[in-house]
Amino acid sequence: MTALLTVENLTIGFGNAAPVVDDVSFSVAPGKTLALVGESGSGKTLSCRSALRVLPGSAQVRSGKITLVGPDGAAGVDLLGLGERKMRAIRGGRISMIFQEPMRSLSPLHRIGNQVSEALKLHHNFDAKERKRRVLAMFERVGFPDPVRVYESYPFELSGGMRQRAMIAMAMVVRPDLLIADEPTTALDVTTQAQVLGLIKDLQAEYGMAVILVTHDLGVVANMADDVVVMNRGRVMEAGPAELILRDPHHPYTKDLMAAAPEIPATPASRSKEEERDYILEMRSVNKTYVLKGASAWKPKTVVQAVRGIDFGVERGKTLAVVGESGSGKTTCARMALGAERADPGASILFRAEPGAEAVNLQDLDRAERLAFQRKAQMVFQDPYSTLNPRMRVKDALCEPLDIHGIGTASERMDRAVEILKWVGLSENMLTRYPHAFSGGQRQRLSIARALMLGPTFLVCDEPTSALDVSVQEQVLQLLEDIRDRLNLSYLFISHDLAVVARIADEVAVMRAGLVVEQGPPEQLFYNPQHPYTKALIAAQPEPDIARPINLNIVAQGAGDPSSWPDAFRFDGAKAPPLTETAPGHKVRYHA
């Protein structure tokens, strides 16, 4: 089959430095999916952006050729030598792109409908009425339950998954010949990711378009790709049919990526049984309600129950993982566990700093008691770049917590910073750098180091690996495990990735719409899931095995509205069934 897009010997560099894309070649045929795989900085995105000629201003295309076959198989044109006017007709018309972070790609000042219809205005001669009709039809096609509401909405009024669907609609409404999807699911929940991947495959089959998928997730590759190009440090390491590369990788780098890909183990790990449980943190009868103002002065206020009836505890020296999609109440639970958010009256959130110590209720702490508690409980955030002050050197960022609590002299604080940096695998010569000088994985290590400076006994880890490449994710998880075991730390680990949770957790609580729907040790919950939502999370987990594709039927049922669940689990509104123990330590929310 004749290739639609062919990239030959592409080399891109910045200034006088060595090339960041070095002699890269690949091609993709109509109706086929090519996956560009590799870690951040491997040159995947730059290679794709060069086809659209949307490279950074300082980037230099030093050599190469990018050929796009004309409509109906007409002679190809070299996109790198095409005039800007002709290039504008191709960019967004024949070639569309879905960017990694939709919130940064969508204008916050314009309604979603206007932004999507702009693509039709630029590339077709439809009138305003026809443009709106086509946009609404595409919104319905990408799965929006209320296309008209989305058309009138601004980006900040939509969830991450809905914004990504809007980006897909914008790319697809002109029916391009080639779709470039740059990490389209990295920041999405696994159930939303599965649905978005399924949507892209359906649209591809319907329109016969080619797809270039940029990703670091080999599980996504196994579910989507016909061909694979593995890149590292700007060069192609391995290329070929997806089935051959995933079943029998030859290059050591590809093998390392395969080994680092997280997955739920095929057989449950055995765990020793303990008669008594020593909880460092207990949350009992915890609810959290928010009252939101109406859209205007005459609109009624909205009451949102973010968390309902939470009852679980974190054992000392162990990890409790709270799993669920965005909006399930995971982070609200984490904030209440740290005393940063106050629960509704009647809740009990008990913390015991030492075994046998008298428990303190975080709901009743005064200012001095709260400050003492904060020395024992710290948080590792999802995005270290936004939590580290870009104007503070590493040494100042690390010493700041000690300064706030009045601990040690300047020299002692610096010695502590050097010691903690070594714990997280970084060198003391990094103390004078700023956060922007580090990679994503290094910044997350700095975030962990900062959390450890006060010598806490309890850490809340809020999606600490979700934005990292698989190999870096593996390193950070290993680091968290080592530190936990060395210092006897206790973790409340927030995640939407069951493969990560299966590795690090001693107990798992699955949350949906503010409720824990299933809870138990991993060896029970992952290998004998009872609730349809837990089954959906497990089914949505992409695996780097081409013979085990995502089952979208299971995902759609469990991720759907609770009123659509099987009778034993179904509920409407606030009338949810109780959380009932079905086996020792294994609880399920169902109508017994």
C-alpha positions as CSV (number, residue, x, y, z in Angstrom):
1,M,0.0,0.0,0.0
2,T,1.3,3.5,-0.9
3,A,2.3,5.6,2.1
4,L,0.2,8.7,2.8
5,L,3.0,10.5,4.7
6,T,6.7,9.6,4.4
7,V,9.5,11.1,6.6
8,E,13.0,10.5,5.2
9,N,16.3,11.2,7.0
10,L,14.9,14.0,9.1
11,T,17.4,15.9,11.3
12,I,16.5,18.8,13.6
13,G,18.7,20.8,15.9
14,F,18.9,23.9,18.0
15,G,21.8,26.4,17.5
16,N,25.2,24.7,17.4
17,A,24.2,21.8,19.6
18,A,24.0,18.2,18.5
19,P,20.7,17.3,16.7
20,V,17.7,16.4,18.8
21,V,16.2,14.4,15.9
22,D,18.9,12.6,14.1
23,D,18.3,10.9,10.7
24,V,14.7,9.7,11.5
25,S,12.7,7.9,8.8
26,F,9.1,6.5,9.0
27,S,5.9,6.3,6.9
28,V,2.2,5.7,7.5
29,A,-0.4,4.4,5.0
30,P,-4.1,5.4,4.7
31,G,-6.2,3.6,7.3
32,K,-3.2,2.5,9.4
33,T,-1.9,3.5,12.7
34,L,1.8,4.2,13.3
35,A,3.0,4.6,16.9
36,L,6.0,6.7,17.8
37,V,7.2,5.3,21.1
38,G,9.8,6.6,23.5
39,E,10.5,8.6,26.6
40,S,10.2,12.4,27.0
41,G,13.0,14.0,25.0
42,S,13.3,11.2,22.5
43,G,12.2,13.5,19.5
44,K,8.8,12.0,18.9
45,T,6.8,15.2,19.1
46,L,9.3,17.3,17.2
47,S,9.3,14.7,14.4
48,C,5.5,15.0,14.1
49,R,5.4,18.8,14.5
50,S,7.8,19.1,11.6
51,A,5.1,17.6,9.3
52,L,2.9,20.5,10.3
53,R,5.7,23.0,10.3
54,V,4.9,24.1,13.8
55,L,8.3,23.7,15.3
56,P,9.8,26.2,17.9
57,G,11.2,29.3,16.4
58,S,14.8,28.4,17.2
59,A,14.5,24.9,15.8
60,Q,16.4,24.1,12.6
61,V,15.5,21.4,10.1
62,R,19.0,20.6,9.0
63,S,18.1,17.9,6.5
64,G,15.4,15.5,5.4
65,K,12.2,15.3,3.4
66,I,8.6,14.9,4.4
67,T,6.3,13.8,1.6
68,L,2.5,14.0,1.7
69,V,0.6,12.2,-1.1
70,G,-2.0,14.3,-2.8
71,P,-5.8,13.7,-2.8
72,D,-6.9,10.5,-4.6
73,G,-3.3,9.4,-4.9
74,A,-2.0,12.4,-6.8
75,A,1.7,13.1,-6.8
76,G,3.2,13.9,-3.4
77,V,4.5,17.2,-2.2
78,D,7.5,17.9,0.1
79,L,5.9,19.7,3.1
80,L,9.3,21.2,4.1
81,G,9.6,23.1,0.9
82,L,5.9,24.1,0.5
83,G,4.9,27.8,0.5
84,E,3.1,29.0,3.7
85,R,-0.2,29.7,1.9
86,K,-0.4,26.1,0.6
87,M,0.8,24.8,3.9
88,R,-2.1,26.5,5.8
89,A,-4.5,24.6,3.6
90,I,-2.9,21.3,4.6
91,R,-2.4,22.2,8.3
92,G,-5.7,21.5,10.0
93,G,-7.3,20.5,6.7
94,R,-5.6,17.4,5.4
95,I,-3.5,16.9,8.6
96,S,-5.0,17.5,12.0
97,M,-3.3,17.2,15.4
98,I,-4.6,16.4,18.9
99,F,-2.3,17.9,21.5
100,Q,-1.3,16.4,24.8
101,E,-2.8,19.0,27.1
102,P,-6.2,20.3,25.8
103,M,-6.5,23.0,28.5
104,R,-3.4,24.7,27.1
105,S,-4.5,24.2,23.5
106,L,-8.0,25.5,23.8
107,S,-8.6,29.3,24.2
108,P,-10.0,30.0,27.6
109,L,-11.8,33.1,26.3
110,H,-13.9,31.4,23.5
111,R,-16.7,28.9,23.7
112,I,-16.0,25.3,22.6
113,G,-18.4,25.4,19.7
114,N,-16.8,28.5,18.2
115,Q,-13.3,27.1,18.5
116,V,-14.3,23.8,16.8
117,S,-16.4,25.5,14.0
118,E,-13.4,27.7,13.2
119,A,-11.7,24.7,11.6
120,L,-14.6,24.4,9.2
121,K,-14.6,28.2,8.6
122,L,-10.9,28.1,7.6
123,H,-11.0,25.0,5.3
124,H,-14.6,24.9,3.9
125,N,-17.1,27.3,2.5
126,F,-20.0,26.4,4.8
127,D,-22.3,29.0,6.2
128,A,-22.7,29.5,9.9
129,K,-25.8,27.4,10.2
130,E,-24.2,24.4,8.4
131,R,-21.0,24.8,10.5
132,K,-23.0,24.6,13.7
133,R,-24.9,21.6,12.4
134,R,-21.7,19.7,11.6
135,V,-20.1,20.6,14.9
136,L,-23.1,19.4,16.9
137,A,-23.2,16.2,14.9
138,M,-19.5,15.6,15.6
139,F,-20.0,16.4,19.3
140,E,-22.7,13.7,19.3
141,R,-20.3,11.4,17.5
142,V,-17.5,11.8,20.0
143,G,-19.9,10.9,22.9
144,F,-21.1,14.2,24.4
145,P,-24.5,13.5,26.0
146,D,-25.6,17.1,25.6
147,P,-23.9,18.6,22.5
148,V,-25.7,21.9,22.7
149,R,-24.5,22.5,26.2
150,V,-20.9,21.7,25.3
151,Y,-21.2,24.0,22.2
152,E,-22.0,26.9,24.6
153,S,-19.4,26.0,27.2
154,Y,-16.0,27.4,27.9
155,P,-13.0,24.9,28.4
156,F,-12.8,25.4,32.1
157,E,-16.4,24.2,32.4
158,L,-15.5,20.8,31.1
159,S,-13.7,17.9,32.7
160,G,-10.3,16.7,31.3
161,G,-11.9,13.8,29.4
162,M,-14.6,16.1,27.9
163,R,-11.9,18.6,26.9
164,Q,-10.0,15.9,25.2
165,R,-13.1,14.8,23.3
166,A,-13.6,18.4,22.2
167,M,-10.0,18.4,20.8
168,I,-10.8,15.2,19.0
169,A,-13.9,16.8,17.5
170,M,-11.9,19.8,16.4
171,A,-9.4,17.6,14.7
172,M,-12.0,15.3,13.1
173,V,-14.7,17.8,12.0
174,V,-12.8,18.6,8.8
175,R,-12.3,14.8,8.1
176,P,-8.5,14.9,7.7
177,D,-6.5,12.3,5.8
178,L,-4.0,12.1,8.7
179,L,-4.5,12.5,12.4
180,I,-1.5,13.1,14.6
181,A,-2.4,12.3,18.3
182,D,0.4,13.5,20.6
183,E,0.0,11.6,24.0
184,P,-3.8,12.1,23.7
185,T,-4.5,10.1,26.9
186,T,-1.6,10.7,29.2
187,A,-3.5,12.8,31.7
188,L,-6.8,10.9,31.5
189,D,-8.3,8.3,33.8
190,V,-7.9,4.7,32.6
191,T,-11.7,4.4,31.8
192,T,-11.7,7.7,29.9
193,Q,-8.5,6.7,28.2
194,A,-10.1,3.4,27.0
195,Q,-13.1,5.2,25.7
196,V,-11.0,7.9,23.9
197,L,-8.8,5.2,22.3
198,G,-11.9,3.3,21.2
199,L,-13.4,6.6,19.8
200,I,-10.2,7.3,17.7
201,K,-10.3,3.7,16.3
202,D,-14.0,4.0,15.4
203,L,-13.5,7.4,13.6
204,Q,-10.4,6.0,11.8
205,A,-12.4,3.1,10.5
206,E,-15.3,5.3,9.5
207,Y,-13.2,7.9,7.6
208,G,-10.3,5.7,6.5
209,M,-7.7,8.1,7.8
210,A,-4.1,7.4,8.8
211,V,-3.1,8.0,12.5
212,I,0.3,8.7,14.0
213,L,0.1,8.1,17.7
214,V,2.8,9.6,19.9
215,T,3.1,7.8,23.2
216,H,5.3,6.3,25.8
217,D,2.7,3.7,26.9
218,L,3.2,0.3,25.3
219,G,-0.2,-0.8,26.5
220,V,-1.7,1.9,24.4
221,V,0.5,0.8,21.5
222,A,-0.8,-2.8,21.8
223,N,-4.4,-1.6,21.5
224,M,-3.9,0.9,18.7
225,A,-0.9,0.4,16.4
226,D,-0.3,-1.5,13.2
227,D,3.4,-0.4,13.1
228,V,5.8,0.9,15.7
229,V,8.9,3.2,15.6
230,V,10.8,3.2,18.9
231,M,12.9,6.4,19.4
232,N,15.5,7.3,22.0
233,R,17.6,10.5,22.1
234,G,16.5,11.5,18.7
235,R,17.3,8.3,16.8
236,V,15.2,5.3,15.7
237,M,16.1,2.3,17.8
238,E,13.7,-0.3,16.3
239,A,10.9,-0.2,13.8
240,G,8.5,-2.7,12.4
241,P,5.0,-4.3,12.7
242,A,3.5,-3.8,16.2
243,E,2.9,-7.6,16.7
244,L,6.5,-8.5,16.0
245,I,8.0,-5.7,18.1
246,L,5.7,-6.3,21.1
247,R,6.1,-10.1,21.0
248,D,9.8,-10.2,20.3
249,P,11.7,-6.9,20.8
250,H,15.3,-7.0,19.7
251,H,16.8,-3.7,20.8
252,P,17.8,-3.4,24.5
253,Y,16.0,-0.1,24.8
254,T,12.7,-1.6,23.6
255,K,13.2,-4.4,26.0
256,D,13.7,-1.9,28.9
257,L,10.5,-0.1,27.9
258,M,8.6,-3.4,27.9
259,A,10.0,-4.4,31.3
260,A,9.1,-1.0,32.8
261,A,5.5,-1.0,31.6
262,P,3.3,-1.4,34.7
263,E,0.7,-4.2,34.7
264,I,-1.4,-6.1,37.1
265,P,0.4,-9.4,37.9
266,A,-1.0,-12.5,36.4
267,T,-1.1,-14.2,39.8
268,P,-1.8,-12.7,43.2
269,A,1.1,-12.1,45.6
270,S,0.7,-13.9,48.9
271,R,0.6,-11.7,52.0
272,S,1.1,-12.5,55.6
273,K,-2.0,-12.2,57.8
274,E,-1.8,-9.9,60.8
275,E,-4.2,-10.3,63.8
276,E,-4.0,-6.7,65.0
277,R,-4.0,-3.6,62.9
278,D,-2.0,-0.5,64.0
279,Y,-3.6,2.5,62.2
280,I,-1.6,5.7,61.9
281,L,-4.7,7.4,60.4
282,E,-8.4,6.4,60.6
283,M,-11.2,8.1,58.7
284,R,-14.7,7.2,60.1
285,S,-18.1,8.5,58.9
286,V,-16.4,11.1,56.8
287,N,-18.5,13.3,54.5
288,K,-17.7,16.5,52.6
289,T,-20.3,18.8,51.1
290,Y,-19.7,21.9,49.0
291,V,-22.3,24.6,48.3
292,L,-21.6,26.3,45.0
293,K,-23.1,29.6,44.0
294,G,-25.6,29.7,41.1
295,A,-24.5,30.8,37.6
296,S,-26.3,34.1,38.3
297,A,-27.9,35.9,41.2
298,W,-31.3,34.5,40.6
299,K,-30.1,30.9,40.0
300,P,-30.3,28.5,43.1
301,K,-27.1,27.3,44.8
302,T,-25.9,23.8,44.0
303,V,-25.1,21.3,46.8
304,V,-22.3,18.9,45.8
305,Q,-21.5,15.8,48.0
306,A,-17.9,15.3,47.1
307,V,-17.3,12.5,49.7
308,R,-19.9,10.2,51.4
309,G,-19.5,7.8,54.3
310,I,-15.8,7.2,54.1
311,D,-14.6,4.5,56.6
312,F,-11.0,3.3,56.1
313,G,-7.6,3.5,57.8
314,V,-3.9,3.6,56.9
315,E,-1.8,1.0,58.7
316,R,1.5,2.0,60.1
317,G,4.4,1.2,57.7
318,K,2.0,0.2,54.9
319,T,0.2,1.8,51.9
320,L,-3.5,2.3,51.4
321,A,-4.3,3.2,47.8
322,V,-7.4,5.1,46.9
323,V,-8.3,4.5,43.2
324,G,-10.9,6.2,41.0
325,E,-11.4,8.6,38.1
326,S,-11.3,12.4,38.3
327,G,-14.1,13.7,40.4
328,S,-14.5,10.6,42.5
329,G,-13.4,12.3,45.7
330,K,-9.9,10.8,46.0
331,T,-8.0,14.2,46.4
332,T,-10.7,15.5,48.7
333,C,-10.1,12.5,51.0
334,A,-6.3,13.2,50.8
335,R,-6.8,16.9,51.8
336,M,-9.0,15.9,54.7
337,A,-6.4,13.3,55.8
338,L,-3.8,16.2,56.0
339,G,-6.2,18.5,57.7
340,A,-6.2,20.9,54.7
341,E,-9.9,20.4,54.3
342,R,-12.4,20.2,57.1
343,A,-15.0,17.4,56.9
344,D,-18.7,17.8,57.6
345,P,-19.7,17.7,61.3
346,G,-19.9,14.2,62.8
347,A,-16.7,13.0,61.0
348,S,-13.8,11.4,62.9
349,I,-10.3,11.7,61.4
350,L,-7.8,10.2,64.0
351,F,-4.0,10.4,63.8
352,R,-1.6,8.5,66.0
353,A,2.0,9.6,65.5
354,E,3.5,6.7,67.4
355,P,2.2,3.1,68.2
356,G,0.0,3.2,71.3
357,A,-0.1,7.0,71.4
358,E,-3.3,8.8,72.1
359,A,-5.1,9.6,68.9
360,V,-5.8,13.2,67.9
361,N,-8.8,14.2,65.9
362,L,-7.8,16.4,63.0
363,Q,-11.2,18.1,63.2
364,D,-10.4,19.6,66.6
365,L,-6.8,20.9,66.3
366,D,-5.9,24.4,67.2
367,R,-3.2,26.3,65.3
368,A,-0.2,25.1,67.4
369,E,-1.5,21.4,67.3
370,R,-2.0,21.7,63.6
371,L,1.6,22.9,63.1
372,A,2.9,20.0,65.1
373,F,0.8,17.6,63.1
374,Q,2.1,19.0,59.8
375,R,5.7,18.0,60.9
376,K,4.5,14.4,60.9
377,A,2.3,14.4,57.7
378,Q,3.4,15.7,54.3
379,M,2.3,15.5,50.7
380,V,3.9,14.6,47.4
381,F,2.0,16.3,44.6
382,Q,1.1,15.1,41.1
383,D,2.9,17.9,39.2
384,P,6.2,18.9,40.9
385,Y,6.9,21.7,38.4
386,S,3.8,23.6,39.6
387,T,4.5,22.9,43.3
388,L,8.2,23.9,43.3
389,N,8.8,27.6,43.3
390,P,10.5,28.4,39.9
391,R,12.4,31.3,41.5
392,M,13.8,29.3,44.4
393,R,17.0,27.3,44.1
394,V,16.8,23.7,45.2
395,K,18.6,24.4,48.5
396,D,16.1,27.1,49.4
397,A,13.1,24.9,48.5
398,L,14.4,22.1,50.6
399,C,15.3,24.2,53.6
400,E,12.1,26.2,53.6
401,P,10.1,23.7,55.7
402,L,12.8,23.6,58.4
403,D,12.9,27.4,58.4
404,I,9.1,27.6,58.8
405,H,9.1,25.2,61.8
406,G,12.3,26.8,63.3
407,I,14.3,23.7,63.1
408,G,18.1,23.7,63.2
409,T,20.7,26.3,62.2
410,A,21.4,27.3,58.6
411,S,24.3,24.8,58.5
412,E,22.3,22.0,60.0
413,R,19.5,22.6,57.5
414,M,22.0,22.5,54.6
415,D,23.4,19.2,55.9
416,R,19.9,17.8,56.1
417,A,19.2,18.9,52.5
418,V,22.4,17.1,51.3
419,E,21.5,14.0,53.2
420,I,17.9,13.9,51.8
421,L,19.1,14.5,48.3
422,K,21.3,11.4,48.5
423,W,18.3,9.4,49.8
424,V,16.3,10.2,46.6
425,G,19.3,9.6,44.3
426,L,20.4,13.1,43.5
427,S,23.7,14.8,44.0
428,E,24.5,17.7,46.3
429,N,25.9,19.7,43.4
430,M,22.2,20.2,42.3
431,L,21.5,22.4,45.3
432,T,22.2,25.6,43.4
433,R,20.0,24.8,40.4
434,Y,16.5,26.0,39.7
435,P,13.6,23.5,39.1
436,H,13.5,24.2,35.3
437,A,17.0,22.7,35.0
438,F,15.7,19.2,36.0
439,S,13.8,16.5,34.1
440,G,10.3,15.4,35.1
441,G,11.6,12.4,37.1
442,Q,14.2,14.5,38.8
443,R,11.7,17.1,39.8
444,Q,9.5,14.4,41.3
445,R,12.5,13.2,43.3
446,L,13.0,16.8,44.5
447,S,9.3,16.9,45.5
448,I,9.7,13.7,47.5
449,A,12.9,15.1,49.1
450,R,11.1,18.3,50.2
451,A,8.3,16.2,51.8
452,L,10.9,14.2,53.8
453,M,12.8,17.2,55.2
454,L,10.7,17.4,58.4
455,G,11.1,13.7,59.1
456,P,7.4,12.8,58.6
457,T,5.8,9.4,59.5
458,F,2.8,9.8,57.1
459,L,2.9,10.7,53.4
460,V,0.0,11.5,51.1
461,C,1.1,10.7,47.5
462,D,-1.4,12.4,45.0
463,E,-0.9,10.8,41.6
464,P,2.9,11.0,42.0
465,T,3.7,9.1,38.8
466,S,0.8,9.8,36.4
467,A,2.7,12.4,34.3
468,L,5.9,10.4,34.1
469,D,7.4,8.1,31.4
470,V,7.1,4.4,32.2
471,S,10.8,4.0,32.9
472,V,10.9,7.1,35.1
473,Q,7.7,6.0,36.8
474,E,9.3,2.6,37.6
475,Q,12.3,4.5,39.2
476,V,10.0,6.7,41.3
477,L,7.9,3.8,42.5
478,Q,11.0,1.9,43.5
479,L,12.2,5.0,45.4
480,L,8.9,5.4,47.3
481,E,9.0,1.7,48.2
482,D,12.6,1.9,49.4
483,I,12.0,5.0,51.5
484,R,8.8,3.5,53.0
485,D,10.6,0.4,54.1
486,R,13.8,2.2,55.3
487,L,11.9,4.9,57.4
488,N,8.8,2.8,58.2
489,L,6.6,5.5,56.5
490,S,2.9,5.1,55.9
491,Y,1.4,6.1,52.6
492,L,-2.0,7.2,51.5
493,F,-1.5,6.7,47.7
494,I,-3.9,8.4,45.3
495,S,-4.1,7.0,41.8
496,H,-6.2,6.0,38.8
497,D,-3.7,3.4,37.6
498,L,-4.4,0.0,38.9
499,A,-1.2,-1.4,37.6
500,V,0.8,1.1,39.8
501,V,-1.5,0.3,42.7
502,A,-1.1,-3.4,42.3
503,R,2.6,-3.0,42.8
504,I,2.8,-0.6,45.8
505,A,-0.5,-1.1,47.8
506,D,-1.2,-3.2,50.9
507,E,-4.9,-2.3,50.7
508,V,-7.1,-0.7,48.0
509,A,-10.2,1.4,48.2
510,V,-12.0,2.0,44.9
511,M,-14.0,5.3,44.8
512,R,-16.7,6.4,42.4
513,A,-18.8,9.6,42.8
514,G,-17.6,10.2,46.4
515,L,-18.4,6.6,47.5
516,V,-16.1,3.7,48.2
517,V,-17.6,1.0,46.0
518,E,-15.1,-1.8,46.8
519,Q,-12.3,-2.2,49.3
520,G,-9.8,-4.9,50.2
521,P,-6.3,-6.3,49.8
522,P,-5.0,-6.4,46.2
523,E,-4.8,-10.2,46.1
524,Q,-8.6,-10.2,46.5
525,L,-9.7,-7.0,44.8
526,F,-7.7,-7.5,41.5
527,Y,-8.3,-11.2,41.1
528,N,-11.8,-11.5,42.3
529,P,-13.4,-8.1,41.6
530,Q,-17.1,-7.9,42.4
531,H,-18.2,-4.4,41.6
532,P,-18.8,-3.4,37.9
533,Y,-16.8,-0.2,38.3
534,T,-13.8,-2.1,39.7
535,K,-14.1,-4.5,36.8
536,A,-14.2,-1.5,34.4
537,L,-11.0,-0.1,35.9
538,I,-9.2,-3.5,35.5
539,A,-10.5,-4.0,31.9
540,A,-9.5,-0.4,30.9
541,Q,-5.8,-1.0,32.0
542,P,-3.9,-1.2,28.7
543,E,-1.3,-4.0,28.7
544,P,1.7,-4.3,26.3
545,D,0.2,-7.6,24.9
546,I,-1.4,-7.4,21.5
547,A,-3.4,-10.6,22.3
548,R,-5.2,-8.9,25.3
549,P,-7.0,-5.8,23.9
550,I,-9.1,-3.5,26.1
551,N,-12.7,-4.8,26.5
552,L,-14.7,-1.7,25.8
553,N,-18.0,-3.3,26.7
554,I,-16.9,-4.0,30.3
555,V,-15.4,-0.5,30.5
556,A,-18.6,1.1,29.2
557,Q,-20.9,-0.7,31.6
558,G,-18.8,-0.1,34.8
559,A,-17.9,3.5,33.9
560,G,-21.5,4.4,33.0
561,D,-24.1,5.9,35.3
562,P,-24.8,4.0,38.5
563,S,-28.5,3.7,37.4
564,S,-27.3,1.5,34.5
565,W,-25.4,-1.0,36.7
566,P,-26.7,-4.5,37.3
567,D,-29.6,-4.7,39.8
568,A,-27.4,-5.7,42.8
569,F,-25.2,-2.6,42.5
570,R,-27.6,-0.1,41.0
571,F,-28.6,3.1,42.7
572,D,-29.9,6.6,42.0
573,G,-28.8,9.8,43.7
574,A,-28.1,9.5,47.4
575,K,-29.7,6.2,48.0
576,A,-26.6,4.0,47.7
577,P,-26.5,0.4,49.0
578,P,-24.3,-0.3,52.1
579,L,-20.6,-1.3,51.9
580,T,-20.9,-5.0,52.9
581,E,-18.1,-7.5,53.8
582,T,-18.2,-10.4,51.3
583,A,-15.0,-12.1,52.5
584,P,-12.5,-11.3,55.3
585,G,-11.2,-7.8,54.5
586,H,-13.1,-7.6,51.2
587,K,-16.0,-5.1,51.1
588,V,-18.4,-4.4,48.3
589,R,-21.2,-1.8,48.0
590,Y,-24.2,-3.8,46.9
591,H,-27.8,-4.7,47.8
592,A,-27.3,-7.9,49.8
